[in-house]
């Protein structure tokens, strides 16, 4: 999906990844993060957001919840994280990384809620009246105040399987009339607020209009909503759209590595900053097999670059069923055993069993391995 654009816009990343594999510094099934380009992209996003008056929370699930990448992004001025679930919240807290939004897409379990609230996230996204009541109870007992974002979902809105949850518009009067002393209903959120249409343009989903309707409804009941959180595909291309729709917050993730769907077909300000590295393992019949572990079923992983130290070859990746475990992936023809395989495709590293190599100095030629982590952000070797 991104191999051609990566070869063209970040050839140094491909060259460095081949070197790291062929010198034995990384094993197959490793994603390489270009820390220089991630910092560059984060700076561009911060600049675009400041111009539009949009607050950004950075997301790291796509890059394996990596704490070094998080610190790099913070260095560019995007200070707080949005965590996709409570396990990511736990990792951020362990590393002292401040949280801007927690609870969206996954609610905080009741027996972990007090620990998360003690860390004072800026916002907690809430799906249920019961969660609001529990936050109120804990905050009153602890003498603190917590701002929340109400997740909205109406019939006809876009929602992905496995992410169901939220308040209907008909539920909001009851929420607006709740007596809350330690909880402030500060904003609203939904996901996804943007999708790529048939003309290869990011366009708003119905979710964005539903957020506006919810804001007006809350206002009618005397609740001032100051924040509209509009995530999905946040990048320099969509930040102005967030502003046009009355949004106040975005949550970039794939933009840090230049891997939103539009980055595959259009040169946007953000450059590619991630590749997947594997190795040819063996042959069978007319095919070669390379080590898997990093396959993502929505990744559009269709081609690879193969380098045996003497020559490069571009080869197709044969389709792989998501019903099976990707011990190996298959490519056409016979290629040298041990040859380096480079792929560039859309991924969610936290769902894989891959290693993550965080590398600085790629763009200057002074390559430095900053650390190797597992797909959940825990250090393997620093």
C-alpha positions as CSV (number, residue, x, y, z in Angstrom):
1,X,0.0,0.0,0.0
2,X,2.8,2.4,0.9
3,X,5.9,0.8,-0.6
4,X,6.0,3.0,-3.7
5,X,5.5,6.2,-1.8
6,X,8.1,5.2,0.8
7,X,10.7,4.3,-1.8
8,X,10.1,7.7,-3.3
9,X,9.7,10.0,-0.2
10,X,11.8,8.2,2.4
11,X,14.4,5.9,0.7
12,X,16.8,6.4,3.6
13,X,14.3,4.5,5.9
14,X,14.4,1.5,3.5
15,X,18.2,1.6,3.2
16,X,18.6,1.8,7.0
17,X,16.1,-1.0,7.6
18,X,18.0,-3.3,5.1
19,X,21.2,-2.5,6.9
20,X,19.8,-3.2,10.3
21,X,18.5,-6.6,9.2
22,X,21.5,-7.6,7.2
23,X,23.9,-6.6,10.1
24,X,21.9,-8.7,12.5
25,X,20.6,-5.8,14.6
26,X,16.9,-6.7,14.0
27,X,15.1,-9.9,13.4
28,X,12.4,-10.7,10.9
29,X,8.9,-9.5,11.9
30,X,10.1,-6.1,13.0
31,X,8.6,-2.7,12.3
32,X,11.1,0.1,12.0
33,X,10.1,3.5,13.2
34,X,12.0,6.5,11.8
35,X,12.1,8.8,14.8
36,X,13.4,11.7,12.7
37,X,10.4,11.6,10.4
38,X,7.9,11.0,13.2
39,X,9.2,14.2,14.8
40,X,9.0,16.0,11.5
41,X,5.4,14.9,11.0
42,X,4.5,15.8,14.5
43,X,5.8,19.3,14.0
44,X,3.8,19.7,10.8
45,X,0.6,18.5,12.6
46,X,1.2,20.9,15.5
47,X,1.7,23.8,13.1
48,X,-1.5,23.0,11.2
49,X,-3.5,22.5,14.4
50,X,-2.3,25.8,15.9
51,X,-3.2,27.7,12.8
52,X,-6.7,26.2,12.9
53,X,-7.1,26.5,16.7
54,X,-7.5,22.8,17.1
55,X,-6.2,20.8,20.1
56,X,-4.4,17.5,19.4
57,X,-4.0,14.4,21.4
58,X,-1.6,11.9,20.0
59,X,-2.4,8.2,19.5
60,X,0.2,5.4,19.7
61,X,-1.7,2.1,19.2
62,X,-0.8,2.1,15.5
63,X,3.0,2.3,16.4
64,X,2.8,-0.3,19.2
65,X,2.1,2.1,22.1
66,X,5.8,3.0,21.9
67,X,7.0,5.3,24.7
68,X,10.0,6.6,22.8
69,X,7.9,7.6,19.9
70,X,5.5,9.2,22.4
71,X,8.3,11.3,23.9
72,X,9.4,12.3,20.4
73,X,5.9,13.5,19.6
74,X,5.7,15.4,22.9
75,X,9.0,17.1,22.0
76,X,7.2,18.5,18.9
77,X,4.6,20.1,21.1
78,X,1.7,17.6,21.2
79,X,1.8,17.0,24.9
80,X,-1.0,14.6,25.8
81,X,-2.0,11.2,24.5
82,X,-5.4,9.7,23.7
83,X,-5.3,6.1,24.8
84,X,-7.4,3.5,23.0
85,X,-7.9,1.3,26.0
86,X,-7.1,0.9,29.7
87,X,-3.9,-1.2,28.9
88,X,-2.5,1.7,26.9
89,X,-3.5,4.0,29.8
90,X,-1.5,1.8,32.2
91,X,1.6,2.0,30.0
92,X,1.4,5.8,29.6
93,X,1.1,6.2,33.4
94,X,4.0,3.8,34.0
95,X,6.1,6.1,31.8
96,X,4.8,9.4,33.2
97,X,3.2,10.4,29.9
98,X,0.2,12.7,30.5
99,X,-3.2,11.5,29.1
100,X,-5.5,13.9,27.3
101,X,-8.4,11.4,26.6
102,X,-9.1,8.0,28.0
103,X,-12.1,5.8,27.6
104,X,-12.6,6.0,23.8
105,X,-12.6,3.6,22.1
106,X,-12.7,1.3,25.2
107,X,-14.2,2.2,28.6
108,X,-12.2,2.0,31.8
109,X,-13.0,-1.1,33.8
110,X,-14.6,-0.3,37.2
111,X,-11.8,-1.8,39.2
112,X,-9.2,0.3,37.4
113,X,-11.1,3.5,37.2
114,X,-9.9,5.0,40.5
115,X,-6.3,4.4,39.5
116,X,-6.8,6.2,36.2
117,X,-8.6,9.1,37.7
118,X,-5.9,9.5,40.3
119,X,-3.6,10.3,37.3
120,X,-5.9,13.2,36.4
121,X,-6.5,12.7,32.6
122,X,-7.7,15.8,31.0
123,X,-10.9,14.1,29.7
124,X,-12.6,10.8,30.2
125,X,-14.9,9.5,27.5
126,X,-18.1,8.1,28.8
127,X,-20.6,5.6,27.3
128,X,-23.1,5.1,30.1
129,X,-25.0,6.7,33.0
130,X,-23.4,4.2,35.3
131,X,-19.9,5.3,34.3
132,X,-20.8,8.9,35.0
133,X,-22.1,8.0,38.4
134,X,-19.0,6.0,39.3
135,X,-16.7,8.8,38.2
136,X,-18.8,11.2,40.3
137,X,-18.5,9.0,43.3
138,X,-14.7,8.5,43.0
139,X,-14.0,12.1,42.4
140,X,-16.2,13.3,45.2
141,X,-14.4,10.9,47.6
142,X,-11.0,12.1,46.4
143,X,-11.8,15.8,46.4
144,X,-11.1,16.2,42.7
145,X,-13.1,17.3,39.6
146,X,-13.1,15.5,36.3
147,X,-14.1,16.7,32.8
148,X,-15.8,14.1,30.6
149,X,-16.6,13.7,26.9
150,X,-20.0,12.1,26.1
151,X,-19.8,9.6,23.3
152,X,-22.8,10.0,20.9
153,X,-24.2,7.4,18.6
154,X,-27.4,7.8,16.6
155,X,-29.1,5.5,14.1
156,X,-27.5,5.9,10.7
157,X,-24.1,6.9,12.1
158,X,-21.0,5.1,11.1
159,X,-19.6,2.6,13.6
160,X,-17.2,-0.3,13.3
161,X,-17.9,-3.8,14.6
162,X,-16.4,-4.2,18.1
163,X,-16.7,-0.5,18.9
164,X,-20.5,-0.3,19.7
165,X,-21.4,2.0,22.5
166,X,-22.6,5.5,23.2
167,X,-25.6,7.7,24.1
168,X,-28.6,8.2,21.7
169,X,-29.9,11.7,21.3
170,X,-33.0,10.6,23.1
171,X,-30.9,9.7,26.1
172,X,-29.3,13.2,26.5
173,X,-32.0,15.1,28.4
174,X,-31.6,12.5,31.2
175,X,-27.8,13.0,31.2
176,X,-28.2,16.8,31.1
177,X,-30.4,16.7,34.1
178,X,-28.1,14.6,36.3
179,X,-26.9,16.3,39.4
180,X,-23.1,16.1,39.1
181,X,-20.9,18.0,41.5
182,X,-17.5,16.5,40.7
183,X,-18.0,15.8,37.0
184,X,-18.1,18.4,34.3
185,X,-19.8,17.5,30.9
186,X,-17.3,19.4,28.8
187,X,-17.6,17.9,25.4
188,X,-18.9,15.3,22.9
189,X,-17.2,12.7,20.7
190,X,-17.9,10.2,18.1
191,X,-15.9,7.9,15.7
192,X,-15.3,7.9,12.8
193,X,-16.0,11.5,11.9
194,X,-14.3,11.3,8.5
195,X,-13.9,8.6,5.9
196,X,-12.3,8.4,2.4
197,X,-15.0,8.6,-0.3
198,X,-15.1,7.2,-3.8
199,X,-13.4,10.4,-5.1
200,X,-10.4,9.7,-2.7
201,X,-11.2,12.7,-0.5
202,X,-11.8,12.8,3.2
203,X,-15.4,13.7,3.9
204,X,-17.5,14.0,7.1
205,X,-19.6,11.1,8.2
206,X,-23.1,11.6,9.6
207,X,-21.5,11.3,13.0
208,X,-20.3,14.9,12.7
209,X,-23.8,16.2,12.2
210,X,-25.0,14.1,15.1
211,X,-22.4,15.8,17.3
212,X,-23.8,19.2,16.3
213,X,-27.4,18.0,17.1
214,X,-26.3,16.7,20.5
215,X,-24.5,20.0,21.3
216,X,-27.7,21.9,20.5
217,X,-29.8,19.6,22.6
218,X,-27.5,19.9,25.6
219,X,-27.6,23.7,25.2
220,X,-31.4,23.6,25.3
221,X,-31.1,21.9,28.7
222,X,-28.6,24.5,30.0
223,X,-25.4,22.5,29.5
224,X,-22.7,24.4,27.6
225,X,-20.5,22.1,25.5
226,X,-17.1,23.6,24.8
227,X,-15.4,20.7,23.2
228,X,-16.2,18.6,20.0
229,X,-13.8,15.8,19.7
230,X,-13.7,14.6,16.0
231,X,-11.3,11.7,15.5
232,X,-10.4,9.5,12.5
233,X,-7.7,10.2,10.0
234,X,-6.5,13.4,11.7
235,X,-3.8,14.9,9.6
236,X,-2.9,18.2,7.9
237,X,-5.5,17.4,5.3
238,X,-8.4,17.0,7.8
239,X,-7.5,19.5,10.5
240,X,-9.2,22.4,8.5
241,X,-12.3,20.2,8.1
242,X,-12.5,19.7,11.9
243,X,-12.4,23.5,12.2
244,X,-15.1,24.0,9.5
245,X,-17.4,21.6,11.3
246,X,-17.1,23.3,14.6
247,X,-14.7,20.7,16.1
248,X,-12.1,21.6,18.7
249,X,-10.1,18.4,19.1
250,X,-8.3,15.9,16.8
251,X,-6.4,12.7,17.5
252,X,-3.7,11.9,15.0
253,X,-2.2,8.4,14.8
254,X,-1.4,7.2,11.4
255,X,-0.4,10.8,10.4
256,X,2.8,10.5,12.5
257,X,4.0,7.8,10.1
258,X,2.3,9.1,6.9
259,X,0.0,6.1,6.7
260,X,-3.6,7.3,6.5
261,X,-5.4,5.9,3.4
262,X,-5.0,9.1,1.5
263,X,-1.2,9.1,2.0
264,X,-1.1,6.0,-0.3
265,X,-2.5,7.9,-3.2
266,X,-1.6,11.6,-2.6
267,X,1.5,13.3,-1.4
268,X,0.5,15.0,1.8
269,X,2.8,17.1,4.1
270,X,3.4,14.0,6.4
271,X,6.1,11.6,5.0
272,X,6.2,7.8,5.5
273,X,8.0,6.9,8.7
274,X,7.4,3.2,9.2
275,X,8.3,0.0,7.3
276,X,8.0,-3.8,8.1
277,X,11.1,-6.0,7.9
278,X,11.1,-9.7,7.4
279,X,13.3,-12.4,5.7
280,X,12.9,-15.2,3.2
281,X,12.6,-18.4,5.1
282,X,12.1,-21.2,2.6
283,X,10.6,-22.3,-0.8
284,X,7.8,-24.6,-1.6
285,X,6.8,-25.4,-5.2
286,X,6.6,-22.1,-7.1
287,X,6.6,-19.8,-4.0
288,X,8.9,-18.3,-1.4
289,X,7.8,-17.8,2.2
290,X,8.8,-15.0,4.5
291,X,8.4,-14.8,8.3
292,X,5.0,-13.3,9.4
293,X,3.7,-12.0,12.7
294,X,2.9,-8.4,11.6
295,X,0.0,-9.1,9.2
296,X,-3.0,-6.8,9.7
297,X,-6.1,-7.9,7.8
298,X,-7.1,-4.4,6.7
299,X,-3.5,-3.5,5.8
300,X,-3.6,-3.9,2.0
301,X,-0.2,-5.7,2.1
302,X,0.2,-6.5,-1.6
303,X,3.9,-6.1,-2.5
304,X,7.4,-6.3,-1.0
305,X,10.9,-5.3,-1.8
306,X,13.4,-8.2,-1.5
307,X,17.1,-7.5,-1.2
308,X,19.8,-10.2,-0.8
309,X,22.7,-7.7,-0.6
310,X,23.3,-7.9,-4.4
311,X,20.1,-6.9,-6.0
312,X,16.6,-5.6,-5.3
313,X,13.4,-7.2,-6.5
314,X,9.8,-6.1,-6.2
315,X,7.4,-9.1,-5.7
316,X,3.7,-9.6,-5.0
317,X,2.4,-10.8,-1.7
318,X,-0.2,-13.5,-2.3
319,X,-3.5,-13.0,-0.5
320,X,-3.7,-14.3,3.0
321,X,-6.9,-15.4,4.8
322,X,-7.6,-13.6,8.1
323,X,-9.0,-16.9,9.4
324,X,-5.4,-18.2,9.9
325,X,-2.3,-17.3,11.9
326,X,0.4,-15.6,9.8
327,X,3.3,-17.8,10.7
328,X,4.5,-17.2,7.1
329,X,3.4,-15.0,4.2
330,X,3.8,-16.1,0.6
331,X,5.4,-14.3,-2.4
332,X,5.7,-15.3,-6.0
333,X,8.8,-17.1,-7.3
334,X,12.0,-18.3,-5.7
335,X,14.1,-15.7,-3.8
336,X,17.4,-16.2,-2.0
337,X,17.0,-17.7,1.5
338,X,17.9,-15.1,4.1
339,X,17.2,-12.2,1.9
340,X,15.7,-9.1,3.5
341,X,12.0,-8.4,2.9
342,X,10.7,-4.8,3.2
343,X,7.0,-4.0,3.3
344,X,5.0,-0.8,3.8
345,X,1.3,-1.1,4.5
346,X,-1.4,0.1,6.8
347,X,-1.0,-1.5,10.2
348,X,-2.1,-1.5,13.9
349,X,1.1,-2.8,15.5
350,X,-0.6,-3.3,18.9
351,X,-2.7,-6.1,17.4
352,X,0.4,-8.0,16.1
353,X,3.2,-10.0,17.7
354,X,5.9,-8.0,16.0
355,X,9.0,-6.3,17.4
356,X,9.3,-2.5,17.1
357,X,12.8,-1.0,16.4
358,X,12.9,2.7,17.2
359,X,15.7,4.3,15.2
360,X,17.1,7.8,15.1
361,X,19.5,9.5,12.8
362,X,18.2,7.8,9.7
363,X,17.8,11.1,7.8
364,X,21.3,12.4,8.8
365,X,23.1,9.1,8.1
366,X,24.1,8.7,11.8
367,X,21.9,5.7,12.4
368,X,21.2,4.9,16.1
369,X,19.1,2.1,17.5
370,X,17.3,3.7,20.4
371,X,15.5,0.6,21.5
372,X,13.6,-2.6,20.5
373,X,10.1,-3.1,22.0
374,X,7.3,-5.5,21.8
375,X,4.1,-4.7,20.1
376,X,2.6,-3.4,23.4
377,X,5.4,-0.9,24.1
378,X,7.5,-2.9,26.6
379,X,11.3,-2.8,26.1
380,X,13.0,-5.9,24.8
381,X,16.5,-4.5,24.4
382,X,17.6,-0.9,24.8
